[in-house]
Amino acid sequence: MTGGGQLPHLTDDSTLPEEERVLLDRARALIPAFAKRAPAAAAARRLPPETIAEYHAAGILRILQPKQFGGRQGRFSLFSRIVEELTYGCASSAWVYAVLAEHQWIIAQYPEEAQIDVWGDDPQAVASSSLAPRAAAKRVAGGWRLSGRYPFSSGCDYAQWAILGAFLGEMGDPRHIAYLLAPLAEIEIVDDWQVLGLAGTGSKSLVLHDVFIPEHRCVMVSDLFAGTPPGALVHPDYPVLRAPRGFLVSYSLPPVAIALGRRALDIACAALAGRVSRGVTKLAESEVVQMAIGEAAAAIDVATMLLHTGRESSTAAVSSGRKITEAEALRARRDMVYAQHQVSWAVDRLCELNGARWVYDSDELGAIRRDVMTILTHHAASRQAAMAPYGRMLLTREAG
């Protein structure tokens, strides 16, 4: 949503394969345009169509799509890094990219017939989603029928398909949660996205009225998190499809919040360097301000290091083909949730230093604060969902 167009804090590109460097450079080239469009995207509460067209033209939406359907069949780390860097232009643009590009990974984990439904006639097709199970699907001959209201479907205006969480058994039974795949042409999009932050994501609600979903357009969430989805057999040469969802998905959306932290630090330091408070005090010479900046920078640096080191180690682990342990998946989730909340604390501190300016809609730092606050409402930033399972694992291990 916010736009500053500042250059990101890059990691070393020298070890990347040439194909990855090319895609990364294409993504970086989009940052200035995204920054210019960010205010219009926020006002419209959706991304401009040219942004989606540029994603397609750059080829970055197909990084996680299998080669069988014209995709790059690439590493998750490249996709995640592009999410991080696009945030330097516009957080909403980066968020929608993260959703649409990561869902190619999910589609690739469905049975082959479902993948043909999505990509057979349109290899550039993408899917939005609403993954939390909101309703129980009704079993019928050949599949299911699903009705219900599904909120928070980022990028749905530009998707052709929707991935929807549903119970295939009794409501509330976690053993029977599935992701069902339905054409967006058969779904009503309700424009209810009036929000605090990430306004440009257009994360509207989807309403289904007794939509039929064939049996092959179903994947069990338990299989995704175990790394045993049907698609892993369809594409045996693509190890990303055998990675437990909980291990890699932590590097999908969290890079947006973490990159926003670095942007906030840049903006705050530039603003405070020459500011005089009440016409008397040079803020840059205040030890209180210096200390607060130092603490915020430390929190943001720690969050960034957790992202970079975790992302690279997870990619190496998946590429090796070895089995990923439950402890590794839980730790990845823990680290990325912790990192996002560290960034939130730092951004709040930077806004306090900036005084009342951040309350204006036009203030860059205030816009970042609103975006981060909105991000923290997402399940990907839930402390309870991340910390409790990790703590339970440690206590169980100790008891054993």
C-alpha positions as CSV (number, residue, x, y, z in Angstrom):
1,M,0.0,0.0,0.0
2,T,2.7,2.4,0.9
3,G,5.1,3.7,-1.6
4,G,8.6,5.0,-1.1
5,G,10.5,3.5,-4.0
6,Q,13.7,3.3,-1.9
7,L,16.2,0.6,-2.9
8,P,16.0,-2.5,-0.7
9,H,18.8,-3.8,1.5
10,L,20.0,-6.5,-0.7
11,T,21.7,-9.7,0.1
12,D,24.5,-11.1,-2.0
13,D,23.4,-12.1,-5.5
14,S,26.6,-13.6,-6.6
15,T,25.8,-17.2,-5.7
16,L,22.4,-17.2,-7.4
17,P,21.9,-19.1,-10.6
18,E,21.7,-16.9,-13.7
19,E,18.0,-17.6,-14.2
20,E,17.2,-16.4,-10.7
21,R,19.2,-13.2,-11.1
22,V,17.3,-12.4,-14.2
23,L,14.0,-12.8,-12.6
24,L,15.1,-10.9,-9.5
25,D,16.3,-8.0,-11.7
26,R,12.9,-8.0,-13.5
27,A,11.1,-7.8,-10.2
28,R,13.4,-4.9,-9.0
29,A,12.7,-3.0,-12.1
30,L,9.0,-2.8,-11.1
31,I,9.6,-1.1,-7.8
32,P,9.6,2.6,-8.9
33,A,6.3,2.1,-10.9
34,F,4.7,0.4,-7.9
35,A,5.7,3.2,-5.6
36,K,4.1,5.8,-7.9
37,R,0.9,3.7,-8.2
38,A,0.6,2.9,-4.4
39,P,-1.7,5.9,-3.5
40,A,-4.0,5.2,-6.4
41,A,-4.1,1.5,-5.4
42,A,-5.1,2.4,-1.9
43,A,-7.8,4.8,-3.0
44,A,-9.2,2.2,-5.4
45,R,-8.9,-0.5,-2.8
46,R,-7.4,-2.8,-5.5
47,L,-4.2,-3.0,-7.6
48,P,-4.3,-1.4,-11.0
49,P,-4.5,-3.9,-13.8
50,E,-1.1,-2.9,-15.2
51,T,0.5,-4.2,-12.1
52,I,-0.9,-7.7,-12.6
53,A,0.0,-7.5,-16.3
54,E,3.6,-6.6,-15.4
55,Y,3.8,-9.6,-13.0
56,H,2.8,-11.8,-15.9
57,A,5.2,-10.1,-18.4
58,A,8.1,-10.5,-16.0
59,G,7.3,-14.2,-15.5
60,I,7.5,-14.0,-11.7
61,L,4.0,-15.4,-11.1
62,R,5.2,-18.8,-12.5
63,I,8.2,-19.4,-10.3
64,L,6.5,-22.1,-8.3
65,Q,4.5,-23.5,-11.2
66,P,5.6,-26.9,-12.5
67,K,7.5,-27.2,-15.8
68,Q,4.8,-29.5,-17.1
69,F,2.5,-26.5,-17.3
70,G,5.0,-24.0,-18.5
71,G,6.2,-22.8,-15.1
72,R,9.7,-22.3,-13.7
73,Q,9.5,-25.0,-11.1
74,G,11.8,-22.8,-9.1
75,R,13.1,-22.5,-5.5
76,F,10.8,-21.1,-2.8
77,S,13.6,-18.8,-1.7
78,L,13.5,-16.8,-5.0
79,F,9.8,-16.3,-4.8
80,S,10.1,-15.2,-1.1
81,R,12.9,-12.8,-1.9
82,I,10.9,-11.2,-4.7
83,V,8.0,-10.6,-2.2
84,E,10.5,-8.9,0.2
85,E,11.9,-6.6,-2.5
86,L,8.6,-5.6,-4.1
87,T,7.5,-4.3,-0.7
88,Y,10.0,-1.4,-1.2
89,G,7.6,-0.1,-3.9
90,C,4.2,-1.0,-2.5
91,A,3.2,-3.3,0.3
92,S,-0.2,-4.2,-1.2
93,S,1.4,-5.1,-4.5
94,A,3.9,-7.3,-2.8
95,W,1.2,-9.0,-0.7
96,V,-1.0,-9.8,-3.7
97,Y,2.1,-11.1,-5.6
98,A,2.9,-13.3,-2.6
99,V,-0.7,-14.7,-2.5
100,L,-1.1,-15.4,-6.3
101,A,2.5,-16.7,-6.8
102,E,2.4,-19.0,-3.7
103,H,-0.9,-20.4,-4.7
104,Q,0.7,-21.9,-7.8
105,W,2.5,-24.2,-5.3
106,I,-0.8,-25.2,-3.8
107,I,-2.4,-25.9,-7.2
108,A,0.6,-28.0,-8.2
109,Q,-0.2,-30.2,-5.2
110,Y,-3.7,-31.2,-6.4
111,P,-4.4,-34.3,-8.5
112,E,-3.2,-33.9,-12.1
113,E,-6.8,-33.5,-13.4
114,A,-7.3,-30.4,-11.3
115,Q,-4.1,-28.9,-12.5
116,I,-5.2,-29.5,-16.1
117,D,-8.5,-27.8,-15.2
118,V,-6.6,-24.7,-14.1
119,W,-3.7,-24.5,-16.5
120,G,-4.6,-26.7,-19.4
121,D,-6.2,-24.0,-21.5
122,D,-4.7,-21.0,-19.6
123,P,-1.1,-21.6,-18.4
124,Q,-1.1,-18.1,-16.8
125,A,-4.2,-18.7,-14.7
126,V,-3.8,-17.9,-11.0
127,A,-5.9,-18.4,-7.8
128,S,-6.9,-16.2,-4.9
129,S,-8.1,-17.9,-1.7
130,S,-9.8,-18.0,1.6
131,L,-8.2,-20.8,3.4
132,A,-9.8,-20.9,6.8
133,P,-12.6,-23.5,6.7
134,R,-15.9,-21.5,6.9
135,A,-18.4,-24.2,5.9
136,A,-19.0,-27.9,5.6
137,A,-19.2,-29.2,2.0
138,K,-22.1,-31.4,1.1
139,R,-21.2,-34.8,-0.4
140,V,-22.9,-35.4,-3.7
141,A,-22.3,-37.8,-6.6
142,G,-18.9,-37.0,-8.2
143,G,-17.8,-34.4,-5.6
144,W,-19.1,-31.8,-3.2
145,R,-21.4,-28.7,-3.1
146,L,-20.3,-25.7,-1.1
147,S,-22.1,-22.7,0.1
148,G,-20.8,-19.9,2.4
149,R,-19.1,-16.6,2.8
150,Y,-15.3,-16.5,2.5
151,P,-13.6,-13.2,3.5
152,F,-10.1,-11.9,2.9
153,S,-9.5,-13.1,-0.7
154,S,-6.5,-10.9,-1.7
155,G,-6.2,-10.3,-5.4
156,C,-9.5,-12.0,-6.3
157,D,-10.3,-9.3,-8.9
158,Y,-7.5,-10.7,-11.0
159,A,-7.7,-14.4,-10.3
160,Q,-9.5,-17.1,-12.3
161,W,-9.8,-19.6,-9.5
162,A,-10.4,-19.7,-5.8
163,I,-8.9,-22.1,-3.2
164,L,-11.4,-22.5,-0.3
165,G,-11.1,-24.1,3.1
166,A,-13.9,-26.5,3.9
167,F,-14.8,-29.3,6.2
168,L,-15.5,-32.6,4.4
169,G,-17.0,-34.0,7.6
170,E,-18.4,-32.5,10.7
171,M,-17.9,-28.8,11.2
172,G,-14.9,-28.1,13.5
173,D,-13.2,-31.5,13.0
174,P,-9.6,-30.7,12.0
175,R,-9.0,-34.1,10.6
176,H,-11.3,-33.4,7.7
177,I,-10.3,-29.9,6.5
178,A,-9.7,-29.7,2.7
179,Y,-8.9,-27.0,0.2
180,L,-11.5,-27.1,-2.6
181,L,-10.8,-25.5,-5.9
182,A,-13.6,-23.6,-7.7
183,P,-13.7,-21.2,-10.8
184,L,-14.2,-17.6,-9.7
185,A,-16.7,-17.2,-12.5
186,E,-19.1,-19.3,-10.4
187,I,-18.5,-17.2,-7.2
188,E,-19.8,-13.8,-6.2
189,I,-17.2,-11.2,-5.2
190,V,-18.5,-8.9,-2.5
191,D,-16.8,-5.5,-2.3
192,D,-16.5,-5.2,1.5
193,W,-12.7,-4.2,1.7
194,Q,-12.8,-1.0,3.7
195,V,-9.9,-1.4,6.0
196,L,-7.1,0.1,8.1
197,G,-4.1,-1.0,6.1
198,L,-3.1,-3.0,3.0
199,A,-6.1,-1.3,1.3
200,G,-4.7,-1.9,-2.2
201,T,-4.9,-5.7,-1.8
202,G,-8.6,-5.8,-2.7
203,S,-9.1,-8.6,-0.2
204,K,-12.8,-8.9,-0.7
205,S,-15.2,-11.6,0.3
206,L,-16.3,-14.5,-1.8
207,V,-19.8,-15.9,-1.6
208,L,-20.7,-19.3,-2.9
209,H,-24.2,-20.4,-3.6
210,D,-24.3,-24.2,-3.8
211,V,-21.3,-24.4,-6.1
212,F,-20.4,-27.9,-7.4
213,I,-16.8,-28.9,-7.0
214,P,-15.7,-32.2,-8.6
215,E,-13.9,-34.7,-6.5
216,H,-10.5,-34.2,-8.1
217,R,-10.4,-30.6,-7.2
218,C,-9.8,-31.4,-3.6
219,V,-6.6,-31.7,-1.5
220,M,-6.5,-32.5,2.2
221,V,-4.8,-30.0,4.4
222,S,-3.3,-32.9,6.4
223,D,-1.5,-34.1,3.2
224,L,-0.2,-30.6,2.5
225,F,1.3,-30.3,6.0
226,A,2.7,-33.8,5.9
227,G,4.3,-33.3,2.5
228,T,2.3,-36.1,0.9
229,P,-0.1,-34.4,-1.5
230,P,-1.3,-36.0,-4.8
231,G,0.7,-33.5,-6.8
232,A,4.0,-34.8,-5.4
233,L,3.5,-37.9,-7.5
234,V,2.6,-35.9,-10.6
235,H,5.8,-34.0,-10.4
236,P,8.3,-36.3,-8.8
237,D,11.3,-34.2,-9.9
238,Y,10.0,-31.1,-8.0
239,P,11.0,-31.4,-4.3
240,V,9.1,-28.2,-3.2
241,L,5.9,-30.2,-3.6
242,R,7.1,-32.7,-1.0
243,A,8.0,-30.0,1.5
244,P,5.5,-29.8,4.4
245,R,3.4,-26.7,3.9
246,G,4.2,-25.4,7.4
247,F,7.9,-25.4,6.7
248,L,7.9,-23.1,3.6
249,V,4.7,-21.1,3.9
250,S,6.3,-19.0,6.7
251,Y,8.5,-17.4,4.1
252,S,5.6,-16.3,1.9
253,L,3.7,-13.4,3.5
254,P,6.0,-12.4,6.5
255,P,8.6,-10.8,4.2
256,V,6.2,-8.0,3.6
257,A,6.1,-6.9,7.3
258,I,9.9,-7.4,7.6
259,A,10.7,-5.3,4.6
260,L,8.2,-2.6,5.8
261,G,10.3,-2.4,9.0
262,R,13.4,-1.6,7.0
263,R,11.5,1.0,5.0
264,A,10.2,2.6,8.2
265,L,13.7,2.8,9.7
266,D,15.0,4.6,6.5
267,I,12.1,7.0,6.5
268,A,12.4,7.8,10.3
269,C,16.1,8.4,10.2
270,A,15.8,10.7,7.2
271,A,13.0,12.7,8.9
272,L,14.7,12.9,12.3
273,A,18.2,13.8,11.1
274,G,17.4,17.4,10.6
275,R,14.3,18.0,12.7
276,V,14.2,20.6,15.4
277,S,11.5,20.1,18.1
278,R,9.5,23.1,19.1
279,G,12.2,25.3,17.4
280,V,14.7,24.4,20.1
281,T,15.9,20.8,20.3
282,K,17.8,19.1,17.5
283,L,16.4,15.6,17.8
284,A,19.4,14.0,16.2
285,E,21.5,15.2,19.1
286,S,19.2,13.7,21.7
287,E,20.5,10.6,23.4
288,V,16.9,9.5,24.0
289,V,16.2,9.6,20.3
290,Q,19.5,8.0,19.4
291,M,18.9,5.1,21.8
292,A,15.3,4.6,20.5
293,I,16.6,4.5,16.9
294,G,19.3,2.1,17.9
295,E,16.8,-0.3,19.6
296,A,14.4,-0.1,16.7
297,A,17.2,-0.8,14.2
298,A,18.4,-3.8,16.3
299,A,14.9,-5.3,16.3
300,I,14.5,-4.8,12.6
301,D,17.9,-6.3,11.9
302,V,17.2,-9.4,14.0
303,A,13.9,-9.9,12.1
304,T,15.7,-9.5,8.8
305,M,18.4,-12.0,9.7
306,L,15.8,-14.5,10.9
307,L,14.1,-14.2,7.5
308,H,17.3,-14.4,5.4
309,T,19.0,-17.3,7.3
310,G,15.7,-19.2,7.7
311,R,14.8,-18.9,4.1
312,E,18.2,-20.0,2.8
313,S,18.4,-23.0,5.2
314,S,14.9,-24.1,4.4
315,T,15.6,-24.0,0.7
316,A,18.8,-26.0,1.2
317,A,16.9,-28.6,3.3
318,V,14.1,-29.0,0.7
319,S,16.6,-29.2,-2.2
320,S,18.5,-31.9,-0.5
321,G,15.4,-34.1,-0.7
322,R,15.7,-35.2,3.0
323,K,12.6,-35.5,5.2
324,I,11.7,-32.3,7.0
325,T,11.0,-32.8,10.7
326,E,8.1,-31.4,12.6
327,A,10.5,-29.5,14.8
328,E,12.0,-27.7,11.8
329,A,8.5,-26.7,10.6
330,L,7.5,-25.4,14.0
331,R,10.7,-23.4,14.4
332,A,10.3,-21.8,11.0
333,R,6.8,-20.7,12.0
334,R,7.9,-19.5,15.4
335,D,10.8,-17.4,14.0
336,M,8.8,-15.7,11.3
337,V,6.0,-14.8,13.7
338,Y,8.5,-13.5,16.3
339,A,10.2,-11.5,13.5
340,Q,7.0,-9.8,12.5
341,H,6.1,-8.8,16.0
342,Q,9.6,-7.4,16.5
343,V,9.1,-5.2,13.4
344,S,5.7,-4.1,14.8
345,W,7.3,-3.0,18.0
346,A,10.1,-1.2,16.2
347,V,7.6,0.6,13.8
348,D,5.5,1.7,16.8
349,R,8.6,3.1,18.5
350,L,9.6,5.0,15.3
351,C,6.1,6.5,15.0
352,E,6.4,7.7,18.6
353,L,9.6,9.5,17.8
354,N,8.1,11.0,14.7
355,G,5.4,12.7,16.8
356,A,1.9,13.5,15.6
357,R,2.8,13.5,11.9
358,W,2.1,9.8,11.5
359,V,-1.6,10.2,12.1
360,Y,-2.0,11.9,8.7
361,D,-3.2,9.6,5.8
362,S,-0.4,11.1,3.7
363,D,2.4,10.3,6.1
364,E,4.6,7.5,4.9
365,L,5.5,6.2,8.3
366,G,1.9,6.2,9.4
367,A,0.9,4.3,6.3
368,I,3.5,1.7,7.1
369,R,2.3,1.4,10.7
370,R,-1.3,0.8,9.4
371,D,0.0,-1.8,7.0
372,V,1.9,-3.6,9.7
373,M,-1.0,-3.5,12.1
374,T,-3.2,-5.1,9.4
375,I,-0.6,-7.8,8.7
376,L,-0.5,-8.8,12.3
377,T,-4.2,-9.7,12.2
378,H,-3.3,-12.5,9.7
379,H,-2.9,-16.1,10.8
380,A,0.6,-16.0,9.4
381,A,1.5,-13.6,12.3
382,S,-0.5,-15.3,15.1
383,R,1.6,-15.7,18.2
384,Q,-0.8,-18.3,19.6
385,A,-0.8,-20.4,16.5
386,A,3.0,-20.3,16.3
387,M,4.3,-20.2,19.9
388,A,1.9,-22.6,21.6
389,P,2.8,-25.6,19.3
390,Y,6.5,-24.9,19.7
391,G,6.2,-24.6,23.4
392,R,4.2,-27.8,23.6
393,M,6.8,-29.6,21.6
394,L,9.6,-28.5,24.0
395,L,7.5,-29.5,27.1
396,T,6.6,-32.8,25.6
397,R,10.2,-33.5,24.8
398,E,11.3,-32.6,28.3
399,A,8.6,-34.8,29.8
400,G,9.7,-37.7,27.6
